[in-house]
Amino acid sequence: MTAYLKYAGDRSKEPLIRELVRKGDEAIVMSDRVFRELAKDDPEFQWQWSRDTYEHDMATLRKQAEAGDEDALLEVYKSEIREELRENRIRSRNEGLAEGREEGLAEGREEGRTEEKAAMARAMREKGIDTAVIAEISGLTEEQIQNL
């Protein structure tokens, strides 16, 4: 019981907790039930609990498949394919986010350069510098300079 209370909630000790609960000490089983009830609203806990349950179920199916259970083998294959598809979706999403972020940064840098050129051209125009000279220095067209 002491080990359960010491490590309950510590994700790195989850295998030990599962083993203690599996052994069936009534106080541990009851404590585990209470702990899970209290933590049920924690999304991270729920995700980890779901993941642990999935891994346990998959380990059970793999053992059954190794023993020759064709239905279990089929479930293992289907689950592995679903997991790979899920990972590919996540990877694609993350790549898309990174690409979008990079495009946004590049666009922002370009906008900043354009604004800087416009501010420089405005200042030169206010100093009475010829529009053709401003265009040559800034890279803006004479029409863009006139519109500032």
PyMOL commands that set and color helices and strands:
alter all, ss='L'
color gray80, all
select helices_A, chain A and resi 2-7+11-23+26-39+43-66+70-126+131-138+142-146
alter helices_A, ss='H'
color red, helices_A
deselect
rebuild
show_as cartoon
